Amino acid sequence: MYSCAEHAFAALDFTGLGYVTKESFLNSNVVTRKLKFTVEEYETFFKSYNMFNEQTPGIILDNFKKIFFPKMYLVGEDRDDDEDLKAKEVRNQMDSAKD
């Protein structure tokens, strides 16, 4: 469909407002042509992820990435990543000690 979250968001935010409204989301090509859910099912999904509420005019890019591209949205390093970094530092120290 889209190569990255930013391209998908841009396709939905064609007005350039910086957020995607519920109407533009429901009228998008992906929703109308690719996904076959009822409006009630979409409303249930919106409520469960708190996507479109009364406090915001629409969904912003960060929230869009968290919901639809969770593997591409990094909040912080995992614990395993910290251990990998430490192991790399030790390996580099050992390599430099050899020289």
Secondary structure, DSSP 8 states (H G I E B T S, - for coil): --SSHHHHHHHH-TT-SSEE-HHHHHTSHIIIII----HHHHHHHHHHTT-S-TTSSSEEHHHHHHHH-TTT---S--HHHHHHHHHHHHHHHHHHHH-
